[in-house]
């Protein structure tokens, strides 16, 4: 179309030129040649323009095809490439997919997060105006003079929109997030937060003061005995707790109540105080979790443990009634109301304790798998460790325990018997599973381990007196051969007869135990039932022997009694 218009114009110009200048043939011919040259130049330009137009059309077509192919590739990549999210205060604003200016998507997202946070948390009354600045290759989202984000054509292509549309969309999201951060972290929010913090602190102080006054008032009431309404705790005539002890218990409970009230107030006020400022809000939730998570775990564990707890309670009730039945039987045996052949009364209580130990051990074996955490490695490791310590540190204790059981059923002595164990003599005042205690003539308490009793000689004087009609006491004396044997025997028997603690029947007797080189050894033997007073028995018998010998002019010399006959001539 342009070519035809050009030809028409040239033709008109040519006719006008020929008609206007016909008289001058030479000049006309020159002009015709000139127009023909211009026409050829215009045709050449037309050919160049047509060539350029054809090339431009092909380029635009190729660009549109390339753009379509690129969009298709990006659409397919978007399905598998999530992009880098821009997260501010746990809010995801949008995703960044493309790189720009040598910065990858990750670096762009991190830098954008930093700039949004910096602007939003700045201590200003208002933030700068947000706008978009268009450049040749990018659309810049700006806050005042600060560039927050650059948006390229490739960014728009990744998001399925133009660069300008994407920049406007991001501007709206970023502006809203900055406004939100400023409302939470700005100077106005800080001033309001400090005001609320001061208010909460004042309220907490008031509650503390009221709590202290309440506890003081309550303590005064306790000290006054609740105006005479507090009385000693008496059950069946036995005073378990007197008035002073009850007051001490109630005073202690008031202290516990004060601590609980203060802790309850802090559990409420501290989370509220820290939740005022966004910087400490996470710490508030951590504090709540520190308290809530253990309580939740305890409740969940209790719910899971409840069926086993019911089983344990049933087992304990059954074992308790079983032990009560065994205790009743052993009490009847110990009191003599129930007799079992060849089962002594003093065996009743030790037998009950032994059966009780075995029943409790069996109960623990049954209950152990039902306890929470019994299958865990830590629980088993601690159990093994405790068992090892117990076994290593209680060897002597276990030996004494077993010896005590053996002594109980051997019955070498009973409580109240006068015995000699090794070098110790005294009355048995206590016999338990581990030791035996004697009270000697000086009222000293002698403790003998049961393990050593089995390896030492034991003499039971009381048992001989009880089972054989009396225990024999004896004492040795030596005299020279000049004194007749019958004389010495008569003197010794006379002394034994004077002793009130010795029995007349069976009658005392004298033994000649040894004939030495220079003297004869005599032994006086007599029966007594006062085995718990053997020292008194011996003392009385020796005094009477000395008196009798003095009366018959026999004097002791050195360690022997030597006959000395005075010359009465």
C-alpha positions in Angstrom: 0.0 0.0 0.0 2.8 2.4 0.8 4.5 1.6 -2.5 1.4 2.5 -4.6 1.0 5.8 -2.9 4.6 6.6 -3.5 4.2 5.8 -7.3 1.1 8.0 -7.6 2.8 10.9 -6.0 5.8 10.5 -8.3 3.5 10.4 -11.3 1.6 13.5 -10.4 4.8 15.3 -9.7 6.1 14.2 -13.0 3.1 15.4 -15.0 3.1 18.7 -13.2 6.7 19.1 -14.0 6.2 18.3 -17.7 3.2 20.5 -18.1 4.8 23.5 -16.3 8.0 23.4 -18.1 7.3 22.3 -21.6 9.1 25.2 -23.1 12.3 24.2 -21.7 13.0 20.8 -23.1 16.5 20.5 -21.7 15.6 21.4 -18.2 12.6 19.1 -18.4 14.7 16.3 -19.5 17.0 16.9 -16.6 14.2 17.0 -14.1 12.8 13.7 -15.5 16.2 12.1 -15.0 16.3 13.5 -11.5 12.9 12.2 -10.6 13.8 8.8 -12.0 16.8 8.8 -9.8 14.7 9.7 -6.8 12.2 7.1 -7.7 14.9 4.4 -7.8 16.3 5.6 -4.4 12.8 5.4 -3.0 12.4 1.9 -4.4 15.7 0.9 -2.9 14.6 2.3 0.5 11.3 0.6 0.1 13.1 -2.7 -0.5 15.3 -2.1 2.6 12.3 -1.2 4.8 10.4 -4.3 3.5 13.4 -6.4 4.3 13.7 -5.0 7.8 9.9 -5.3 8.3 10.1 -9.0 7.3 13.0 -9.5 9.7 11.2 -7.7 12.5 8.1 -9.8 12.0 10.1 -13.0 12.1 11.9 -11.8 15.3 8.6 -10.9 17.1 7.2 -14.3 16.1 10.3 -16.0 17.4 10.2 -14.0 20.6 6.6 -14.8 21.2 7.2 -18.5 20.5 10.3 -18.5 22.8 8.2 -16.7 25.6 5.5 -19.3 25.3 8.0 -22.1 25.5 9.7 -20.4 28.5 6.3 -20.0 30.2 5.5 -23.6 29.6 8.8 -24.7 31.1 8.3 -22.4 34.1 4.8 -23.8 34.7 6.2 -27.3 34.7 9.1 -26.3 37.0 6.7 -24.5 39.4 5.1 -27.9 40.1 8.3 -29.4 41.4 10.2 -26.3 42.6 8.6 -24.8 45.7 10.7 -21.7 45.7 12.2 -19.9 48.7 9.6 -18.6 51.1 9.8 -15.2 52.6 9.0 -15.7 56.3 8.6 -12.9 58.7 7.6 -13.6 62.3 6.4 -17.1 61.3 4.2 -15.6 58.6 4.9 -16.7 55.0 4.4 -13.8 52.7 5.2 -15.3 49.3 7.9 -17.3 47.4 10.8 -16.2 45.4 11.9 -18.4 42.5 14.3 -16.4 40.3 17.8 -15.0 40.7 18.5 -11.3 39.9 21.7 -9.4 39.6 23.9 -12.3 40.8 21.8 -13.0 43.9 20.1 -16.3 44.1 16.5 -16.8 45.4 17.7 -17.9 48.9 19.9 -14.7 49.4 17.1 -12.5 48.0 14.6 -14.0 50.5 16.9 -13.6 53.5 17.7 -10.0 52.6 14.0 -9.2 52.1 13.2 -10.7 55.5 15.9 -8.6 57.1 14.8 -5.4 55.5 11.1 -5.9 56.3 12.0 -6.8 59.9 14.3 -3.8 60.2 11.7 -1.3 59.0 8.8 -2.9 60.8 10.6 -3.0 64.2 12.1 0.4 64.0 11.2 2.7 66.9 9.3 5.3 64.9 5.9 6.8 65.3 5.1 6.2 61.6 6.8 4.4 58.7 7.9 5.9 55.4 5.7 5.8 52.4 5.8 2.7 50.3 5.9 3.0 46.5 7.1 1.4 43.2 9.9 2.9 41.1 10.0 1.7 37.5 13.4 1.2 35.9 14.4 -0.2 32.5 14.7 -3.8 33.7 13.1 -4.0 37.2 10.3 -2.6 39.2 11.7 -1.5 42.6 9.5 -1.7 45.8 10.8 1.2 48.0 10.1 2.6 51.5 11.2 6.2 51.3 14.7 6.1 49.7 15.4 2.4 50.7 14.9 -0.3 48.1 13.2 -3.2 49.7 12.9 -5.6 46.7 13.5 -5.6 43.0 11.0 -7.4 40.8 12.1 -8.5 37.3 10.3 -9.8 34.3 11.5 -13.3 35.2 9.9 -13.0 38.6 6.6 -12.1 36.9 6.9 -15.0 34.6 7.5 -17.4 37.5 4.3 -16.0 39.2 2.2 -16.1 36.0 1.8 -12.3 35.7 3.6 -9.2 34.4 6.3 -7.5 36.3 4.1 -4.5 37.2 1.3 -6.7 38.4 3.7 -8.8 40.6 5.3 -5.6 42.0 1.9 -4.2 43.0 0.9 -7.5 44.6 4.2 -7.7 46.6 3.9 -4.1 47.6 0.5 -4.7 49.1 1.7 -7.8 51.1 4.9 -6.1 52.2 3.1 -2.9 53.3 0.6 -4.9 55.4 3.4 -6.9 57.1 5.5 -3.8 57.9 2.3 -2.1 59.3 1.7 -5.2 61.4 5.2 -5.3 62.7 5.1 -1.6 63.5 1.9 -2.0 65.5 3.6 -4.7 67.6 7.2 -3.3 67.9 6.8 0.4 67.3 7.4 3.1 69.8 3.7 3.4 70.6 3.4 -0.3 71.3 6.5 -0.1 73.5 5.0 2.7 75.6 1.7 0.9 76.0 3.6 -2.3 77.0 5.6 -0.5 79.6 2.4 0.9 81.0 0.7 -2.5 81.3 3.9 -3.9 82.8 3.9 -1.3 85.5 0.2 -2.0 86.2 0.8 -5.7 86.5 3.8 -5.3 88.8 1.8 -3.0 91.1 -1.1 -5.5 91.1 1.2 -8.3 92.0 2.8 -6.3 94.8 -0.7 -5.6 96.2 -1.5 -9.3 96.0 1.8 -10.1 97.8 1.0 -7.7 100.6 -2.6 -9.1 101.0 -1.2 -12.6 101.1 1.3 -11.8 103.8 -1.4 -10.0 105.9 -3.7 -13.0 105.4 -1.1 -15.4 106.6 -0.2 -13.3 109.6 -3.9 -13.1 110.6 -4.1 -16.9 110.2 -1.0 -17.5 112.2 -2.4 -15.3 115.0 -5.6 -17.4 115.0 -3.5 -20.5 115.3 -1.4 -19.2 118.2 -4.7 -18.2 119.9 -5.9 -21.7 119.4 -8.8 -20.6 117.1 -10.4 -18.8 120.1 -10.3 -21.9 122.3 -11.7 -24.2 119.6 -8.4 -26.1 119.1 -8.1 -29.2 121.4 -5.5 -32.0 121.7 -6.0 -35.0 119.4 -7.1 -37.9 121.6 -8.1 -41.3 120.4 -9.4 -43.9 122.9 -8.0 -42.0 125.8 -4.5 -41.8 124.3 -3.2 -38.3 123.5 -1.6 -38.5 120.1 -0.9 -34.8 119.7 -1.0 -32.2 122.4 -2.1 -28.6 121.9 1.5 -27.3 121.4 2.2 -29.9 118.8 -1.1 -29.2 116.9 -0.2 -25.5 116.9 3.2 -26.2 115.4 1.7 -28.4 112.7 -0.9 -25.7 111.8 1.8 -23.0 111.8 3.8 -25.1 109.4 0.8 -25.6 107.2 0.3 -21.8 107.1 3.9 -21.4 105.8 3.1 -24.1 103.1 -0.1 -22.2 102.2 1.8 -19.0 101.8 4.4 -20.5 99.5 1.6 -22.1 97.4 -0.3 -18.8 97.1 2.8 -17.0 96.0 3.7 -19.6 93.5 0.1 -19.6 92.1 0.3 -15.8 91.7 3.6 -15.9 90.0 2.4 -18.6 87.6 -0.4 -16.2 86.5 1.4 -12.8 86.7 4.8 -13.8 85.1 3.3 -15.2 81.9 1.1 -12.1 81.6 4.0 -9.8 82.1 6.2 -11.5 79.5 3.4 -11.8 77.0 3.1 -8.0 76.9 6.2 -7.6 74.7 6.5 -9.6 71.5 10.2 -10.1 72.2 9.5 -12.0 75.4 6.2 -13.7 74.3 8.1 -16.9 73.3 9.6 -17.0 76.7 6.1 -16.9 78.2 5.1 -20.0 76.3 8.3 -21.7 77.3 7.5 -21.0 80.9 4.0 -22.4 80.5 5.3 -25.4 78.7 7.8 -26.0 81.5 4.9 -26.4 83.9 2.3 -27.9 81.5 4.4 -30.5 79.8 5.4 -32.4 83.0 1.8 -32.2 84.2 0.5 -33.5 80.9 3.1 -36.3 80.9 2.1 -37.2 84.4 -1.6 -37.2 83.5 -1.0 -39.3 80.4 1.2 -41.7 82.3 -1.4 -41.9 85.1 -4.2 -42.7 82.6 -2.0 -45.4 81.0 -1.0 -46.7 84.5 -4.5 -46.7 85.9 -5.4 -50.4 85.0 -2.1 -51.6 86.6 -2.8 -49.3 89.6 -6.1 -51.1 90.1 -4.3 -54.5 90.0 -1.7 -53.3 92.5 -4.3 -52.0 94.9 -6.2 -55.4 94.7 -3.0 -57.3 95.3 -2.1 -55.1 98.3 -5.5 -55.5 99.9 -5.3 -59.3 99.5 -1.8 -59.4 101.0 -2.8 -57.1 103.8 -5.7 -59.4 104.9 -3.4 -62.4 104.5 -0.9 -60.9 106.8 -3.6 -60.0 109.3 -4.7 -63.7 109.3 -1.2 -64.9 109.9 -0.7 -62.3 112.6 -3.8 -63.5 114.4 -2.7 -67.1 114.3 0.8 -66.3 115.6 -0.6 -64.1 118.4 -2.8 -66.9 119.5 0.2 -69.2 119.6 2.3 -66.7 121.4 -0.5 -66.2 124.0 -0.8 -69.9 124.6 -4.4 -70.2 123.4 -3.4 -72.1 120.4 -1.0 -75.0 120.8 0.8 -76.8 118.1 2.9 -79.9 118.9 6.7 -79.2 119.1 6.1 -75.5 118.2 7.1 -73.3 121.1 5.4 -70.1 122.0 8.5 -68.0 121.6 8.7 -69.1 118.0 5.4 -67.3 117.2 6.6 -63.7 116.6 9.9 -64.6 114.8 8.0 -67.0 112.6 5.4 -64.3 111.8 8.2 -61.9 110.8 9.9 -64.5 108.6 6.6 -65.3 106.8 5.9 -61.6 106.6 9.3 -61.0 104.9 8.6 -63.8 102.3 5.1 -62.6 101.6 6.3 -59.0 101.1 9.1 -60.2 98.8 6.7 -62.3 96.8 4.3 -59.3 96.5 7.1 -57.1 95.2 8.0 -59.7 92.6 4.3 -59.7 91.5 3.9 -55.9 91.5 7.3 -55.1 90.0 6.3 -55.7 86.3 3.2 -53.6 86.8 5.2 -50.5 87.9 5.6 -47.8 85.2 9.0 -47.9 83.5 9.9 -51.3 84.9 10.8 -52.5 81.4 13.1 -49.6 80.7 16.9 -50.0 80.6 17.4 -47.2 83.1 15.0 -48.8 85.6 16.7 -52.2 85.3 20.2 -50.6 85.5 19.3 -48.7 88.7 17.8 -51.9 90.2 20.9 -53.9 89.5 23.1 -51.1 90.9 21.0 -51.0 94.1 21.0 -54.8 94.4 24.8 -54.8 94.0 25.3 -52.2 96.6 23.0 -54.0 99.0 24.7 -57.3 98.5 28.2 -55.9 98.9 27.4 -53.7 101.9 25.2 -56.1 103.8 27.3 -59.3 104.0 27.7 -59.0 107.8 24.1 -57.9 108.2 22.7 -60.9 106.3 25.0 -63.2 108.3 23.7 -61.8 111.5 20.1 -62.1 110.3 20.6 -65.8 109.4 22.3 -66.4 112.7 19.5 -64.7 114.5 17.0 -67.0 112.8 19.1 -70.1 113.6 19.4 -69.0 117.3 15.7 -68.4 117.5 14.8 -72.0 116.5 17.8 -73.5 118.4 16.5 -71.8 121.6 19.9 -71.8 123.5 18.5 -69.1 125.7 15.4 -67.0 126.1 14.8 -63.4 127.1 15.3 -63.2 130.9 17.8 -66.0 131.1 21.2 -65.5 132.8 23.8 -66.7 130.4 27.5 -66.6 129.6 28.4 -65.9 126.0 32.1 -66.1 125.5 33.6 -63.7 128.1 30.3 -61.9 128.7 27.9 -62.8 131.5 24.5 -61.3 132.1 20.7 -61.4 131.8 19.3 -61.5 128.2 17.2 -58.4 127.9 16.7 -58.3 124.1 17.0 -60.8 121.3 16.3 -59.5 117.8 17.2 -60.6 114.3 20.7 -59.1 114.3 22.0 -58.8 117.9 21.5 -60.1 121.4 21.8 -57.7 124.4 22.9 -58.7 127.9 22.7 -56.7 131.1 25.6 -57.6 133.3 26.0 -57.3 137.2 27.1 -53.7 136.8 24.0 -52.9 134.8 26.1 -52.4 131.7 24.4 -53.2 128.4 26.5 -55.7 126.4 25.6 -56.1 122.7 26.7 -59.4 121.1 26.3 -59.9 117.3 24.2 -63.0 116.5 26.9 -64.2 114.0 29.5 -64.4 116.8 27.2 -66.3 119.2 27.2 -69.4 116.9 31.0 -69.5 117.0 31.3 -69.0 120.8 30.5 -71.2 123.8 27.2 -70.3 125.4 26.2 -71.4 129.0 22.6 -70.9 130.1 22.3 -71.0 133.9 18.6 -70.3 133.9 17.8 -73.1 131.6 19.6 -75.6 134.0 17.7 -74.3 137.0 14.4 -74.4 135.1 14.7 -77.8 133.5 16.8 -79.7 136.1 15.6 -78.4 139.5 18.5 -76.0 140.0 21.8 -74.8 138.7 25.1 -75.9 140.4 27.4 -73.3 141.8 30.9 -74.3 142.9 34.1 -72.9 144.3 37.5 -74.5 144.8 39.7 -74.3 148.0 43.1 -75.9 148.8 44.4 -77.1 152.3 47.5 -78.9 153.4 47.5 -82.6 154.1 47.7 -81.9 157.8 44.0 -81.0 158.0 41.8 -84.1 157.9 39.5 -84.3 154.8 36.4 -84.9 156.9 37.0 -81.7 158.8 37.3 -79.6 155.6 34.2 -81.2 154.1 32.2 -80.5 157.2 33.2 -76.9 157.3 32.3 -76.4 153.7 28.9 -78.0 154.0 28.3 -75.9 157.1 29.0 -72.8 155.1 26.7 -73.9 152.3 23.9 -74.6 154.8 24.1 -71.0 156.1 23.6 -69.6 152.6 20.0 -68.6 152.1 20.3 -68.4 148.3 21.3 -72.1 148.0 18.9 -75.0 148.0 18.8 -77.5 150.9 17.4 -80.1 148.5 19.2 -81.4 146.5 21.8 -81.2 149.3 25.2 -79.6 148.7 28.2 -81.9 148.3 32.0 -81.7 148.4 34.4 -83.1 145.8 38.2 -83.7 146.1 39.2 -82.6 142.7 43.0 -82.9 142.8 45.9 -84.0 145.0 48.8 -81.6 144.6 52.3 -81.9 146.0 51.7 -79.8 149.1 47.9 -79.5 149.3 44.6 -81.0 148.5 42.0 -79.2 146.3 38.4 -79.3 147.5 35.3 -78.2 145.6 32.0 -77.2 147.2 28.9 -77.7 145.0 25.5 -76.5 145.8 22.2 -76.0 143.9 20.4 -72.7 143.4 17.4 -71.3 141.6 18.6 -67.7 141.7 20.4 -67.8 138.5 19.8 -64.2 137.8 21.7 -63.4 141.0 24.7 -65.7 140.6 27.1 -63.0 141.8 25.1 -62.6 145.0 24.9 -66.4 145.4 28.7 -66.7 145.1 29.3 -63.7 147.3 27.1 -65.0 150.1 28.6 -68.5 149.9 32.2 -67.2 150.0 31.4 -65.0 153.0 30.0 -67.9 154.9 33.0 -70.1 154.1 35.4 -67.4 155.4 33.3 -67.0 158.6 33.3 -70.8 159.2 37.0 -71.1 158.7 37.7 -68.2 161.1 35.4 -69.7 163.7 37.5 -72.9 163.5 40.9 -71.1 163.5 41.6 -71.8 159.9 43.2 -68.8 158.1 43.8 -68.3 154.4 47.3 -67.6 153.3 48.4 -66.5 149.9 46.0 -67.8 147.3 45.3 -71.0 149.3 43.6 -71.8 152.5 46.3 -73.3 154.8 45.6 -75.0 158.0 47.3 -73.3 160.9 46.9 -75.0 164.3 47.7 -72.9 167.4 49.7 -74.5 170.2 47.5 -74.2 173.2 49.9 -75.8 175.6 
